[in-house]
Amino acid sequence: MATKKTYQPSKLKRARTHGFLVRMKSPSGANIIQARRRKGRAVLAVTPTKKRVTTK
């Protein structure tokens, strides 16, 4: 019996762990969002769907 790979991708689990609302709950998470804004990142956090707004 072979062992299974450790990374089993799930968009929902990813969003619940690394999403915007989760980041904003803690002071350190808010710092991450702030740093990404300062750096000019187009994507601040993981989103559960493809609702990303791109500006030109």
C-alpha positions in Angstrom: 0.0 0.0 0.0 1.5 3.3 -1.1 1.4 6.4 1.0 -0.7 9.2 -0.3 0.7 12.6 -1.3 0.4 15.2 1.5 -1.0 18.1 -0.6 -4.7 17.5 -1.5 -5.8 20.8 -3.1 -9.1 22.3 -2.0 -10.1 25.9 -2.8 -12.4 26.1 0.1 -9.9 24.8 2.7 -7.3 27.2 1.2 -9.6 30.2 1.5 -10.6 29.3 5.1 -7.0 29.0 6.2 -5.4 31.8 4.2 -8.3 34.0 3.2 -8.8 37.8 3.7 -11.2 37.5 6.6 -9.0 35.1 8.5 -6.0 37.4 8.0 -7.9 40.4 9.3 -9.0 38.6 12.5 -5.5 38.7 14.0 -3.1 41.7 14.4 -0.3 39.8 12.7 -2.6 38.8 9.8 -3.7 42.4 9.4 0.0 43.3 9.2 0.5 40.8 6.3 -2.4 42.5 4.4 -0.9 45.9 5.1 2.5 44.8 3.9 1.0 43.4 0.7 -0.9 46.7 0.1 2.4 48.6 0.6 4.2 46.4 -1.8 1.5 46.9 -4.4 0.3 43.3 -4.7 -2.6 42.8 -7.0 -3.8 39.9 -4.9 -3.9 40.6 -1.1 -5.2 37.2 0.0 -6.6 33.9 -1.3 -10.2 34.1 -2.5 -12.6 31.2 -2.7 -13.7 32.1 -6.2 -12.3 33.9 -9.2 -13.7 37.3 -8.2 -10.4 39.2 -8.6 -10.6 42.8 -9.7 -7.8 43.8 -12.1 -7.1 47.5 -12.7 -5.2 48.9 -15.7 
